[in-house]
Amino acid sequence: MNRKTLVLAAAMGLLAPVLAACGDSEGGSGDGEAIVVGTTDRFTASKEDGPAPLDPAWAYDVGSWNILRQTVQTLMVQPRGDGEPVPEAAESCGFTDAGNERYSCTLRDGLKFSNGEAITAKDVKFSIERALSLEGDSGVFALLSIIDTVETQGDREVIFHLKSADATFPYKLSTPVAGIVNADSYDKGALREGFEVDGSGPYTFEGKVEGDTLVSATFTKNPSYKGALEVKNDKVEMVSYDSSEAMVAALEKGDIDMATRTMSPEQIEELGNATDDEIELVESPGLEIRYLAFNTEAPTVKDKAVRQAMAQVINRSELIGNVYGSQAEPLFSLVPAGVTGHTNAFFNTYGDPSVAKARKALEEAGVSTPVKLTLHYTNDHYGPAAKTEFEQLSKQLNDSGLFDTDIESETWNKFKTAAQNEKYDVYGMGWFPDYPDADAFTAPFLGEDNFLSSPYANPKIINDLIPESRRQADRLSASDSLAEIQNIVATEVPLIPLWQGKQYIAARDGVTGTAYAINSSSSLQLWELARGVTE
C-alpha cells in the first residue's frame, strides 16, 4: 500500500493535527529500547557563532528549541493537537484583571528539578528575570519584554505585571525562553556555555559532543516530572546528520526509527510514492514560512522602489513549481494562510507578476537598471533545496532585465551572525512561529528588539497596531489591526514573503504517535512516540 499518511487541519482557523496515523494508540511500550530520531539540525557552540546554543536565554531556532522543549519545563504548553496553551508546570494560570495586564500562575504542588530539588515561585521569577537581563544577541528575550515586573506570593504563586495588555502572553509563557531553570546551574549574569541543559521537563538530557558540535542527544524519561504531558516512551535518541541523504539512508537501513527535518523535495516524493510497508511518510499542515529580508539602509535597496520592483517581478507559483511542487504554497503575507488575521496583502498590492509594472516603478523613482544585487542564503539550515530555490529567484530577477543578481551561501551560524550585523543587503530566511498566532509573524519582525536586528521601524506598527492587536482576547477582533500591518509591509517591503510549507516526517513500521510527533509550529513532541503494532 502507499505509506503516505495525511494529517488534516482542524477547524477554528488554526492548522493542527487531528487524525492519528495508521496504528497510533494512546498507549505505547516502555521497554527501555531507545527510539532513534534523525535530524539535519546542526548544533555548534563557539564564541564566534554563539557559545550557549542550549541556554533558554539565548536559543532561538527550531532545532535548539526542540531540545529545550523536552528538557526545560514552562508554565504553559501548547496542547496535543494545538489550540490555546494549557497549564504545564502551572496548575492554573489566567488574567486577573479586565485589562489583560496582570497574569497569575499557581505552580503544581511537588514540582522538582530533575536533580530532585524543589521548584518554587522564586525559581520562575529568577528564570524570567535572567532571560530579560541577559538580553541575548539572538533577540529571544523580546518575547518577554512585555513584562514589567515579576512578583511572587508564597512558594507557588507567580504574578506577572505587564507593561500593556497582551492577550498572547499565555503563548509566550509556553516558549523555551520562559523555561524554568535552576539558579545552581544557571548564572543570573552569564549564559551557560556549551551543551549542558537541565530542568524539570519530561526528559533528562545527555549529549555527545565532538569538538564544538553536538552530534547526538539522549533523552531519558524524567522520573521527577510532573506536568500535563503523557510520556509514552522511556528513552529517545536524536542523531544529527550532515545531510538529508545520510539521514534518509539511515532510516532505510534501519539505523534510525524516524527522520525529521529536513528532507529534500525529491526524497519526500519518493517516500510518499513508495509501495512497501516498512516506512511511512506523514504529511501535515505547517506554519513554516520563507521570505526575503532586506537591510533597508543598504544603498542598493534603500529606495523602496527597488524592493517593490522585486516584489512585482517574483513569481511564487513558478518558484514553487520548479523547486517544491505540491510541498509548498505561495505566500502573499507574513501571516500564513490558516492563521486568524491572514490577508493576501502582497497579491492585493501587486497582483500577478509584471515586469512592465516593475520597470515603471523603477523609472518613476529614478533608479538606474539593471540593479546589481547579491542574494545571500544559508546552505545547511533550510534543507537541500535552498540552493535551487535561490538559483530560481536569481533567474527570475535577471530575466526581467531590471536586475543583475548573483547568489552566495554560508553555513547557518556564520550566516545568521552576518545577517544580524547588517552585512547582507538581501538575504533569505525561514521562520517557524514561536506560537500559532498572527502576533508571532508580526512582532518578531516589526516590533522593538526584532530578532532580525533590522533597521526598518514603522512607528504606527510599533506604537499603535501591534499593541492594538494584542489587546484583543478574541483574536478575530484583532483582524483589522493585523490587516493594516500586513498592508503596510506590502507597501514598504522590508520583507518579501515567498511560500509556506507543509511538514513531513518519515518513520519505520512499528513506531506509533507520529501524527502528534510534530505540531504546526514545527515543535517536536518526542513524548508522543512509542513502539507498538501498526496496521
Secondary structure, DSSP 8 states (H G I E B T S, - for coil): ---EEE----STT-----S--TT--S-----S--EEEEE---EE-BTTTBS-TT-TTT--SHHHHHHHHHHS--SEE--TT-SS-EESSEEEEEE-STTS-EEEEEE-TT-B-TTS-B--HHHHHHHHHHHHHH--TT-GGGGGTTEEEEEEETTTEEEEEESS--TTHHHHTTSGGG----TTTS-TTS---SS----SSSEEEEEEEETTEEEEEEEEE-TT--SS-----SEEEEEE-SSHHHHHHHHHHTS-SEE-S---HHHHHHHHH--SSSEEEEEE----EEEEEE-TTSTTT-SHHHHHHHHHH--HHHHHHHHTGGGEEE--SSS-TTSTT---HHHHHH-S--HHHHHHHHHHTT--SSEEEEEEEESSSS-TTHHHHHHHHHHHHHHTTSEEEEEEEE-HHHHHHHHHTT--SEEEEEE--SSSSGGGGTHHHHSTT-TT--S---HHIIIIIHHHHHT-SSGGGGHHHHHHHHHHHHHH-SEEEEEEE-EEEEEETTEE-GGGSB-TT--B-GGG-EE----
